[in-house]
Amino acid sequence: MDTDATLTSKGQTTIPKAIRDSLRMKPGDRMTFTLMPDGVVLMRVKNKHVSDLAGLLHKKGRKAVPIELLSR
């Protein structure tokens, strides 16, 4: 998906709506920008919360392990 944006005199820009919608971004989401050696900029959205991961590894029939018994 290619979209254009403009840089303001204050160094700000708006992330195009199509990109925001595709990434399910909402106000307050944080982003990380990484400049690659070839000049490409990677933007990663940090909009996942720890609570979103709850149950991700659950498998039917497996018993839950108390946090205290997990190895660190």
N, C-alpha and C positions, 0 to 999 in steps of 0.2 A: 504494500500500500504506500503510495507516494502522495504526500500532501506538502503544501508550502506554509511557511509561517514567516513573520517579520520580526526583526529584533528592534526594540524601541531604544530611544536615546539613553534610557536607564538600564539597558542590558537585559530587559525582560522580554518574554515572548509568551504567546498563548499556545498551548498544546491543542491542535485541531480536534474538533468534536469527534470526528470519526475515530481518531486514535484513542481519545479518552473513553469512548464507548466500548471500543474493542478490548481495551485493557481493564474495563470496569472501574475506572478511576472515579474518585469522588473527592470533594473538598477535604483537605487535611492529609491526603495521602502523601507519603514521602517518596522521593526518587533519588537514585544514585546515578551519577554520570561518570563514565569511564572513557577517557581519550585513548584510543588505540594508536600504535606507532604509525599506521597508515593514514591517520587523520579521521577515521571513522569514530563516531561517538556512540557509545552504548548507553541507553537509558533503561534502568531497571526500576520498576515500581514496587515499592514496599507497602502493599496494602493488605497483606495477609497478617492475621493475628494468630497468636498461639491457640486461641480457642477454636479457630477454623480447622486446626489439625486434629482435634479430638475425634477419636474413633477411626482415624485414617488407617491404622494398622490392625484394626479389629478383624478377626476371622471367626466365623461361626464355629462354635464348639470349644473355642480356646478360652481358658479362664484368665481373668484379669490378674496382673501381678501388682501388688502394692508397691508404691514408689520406694518405700524403705528397703525393699528387697532387690531393687535394680542396682547393678554394679555401676560404679562411677569411674 
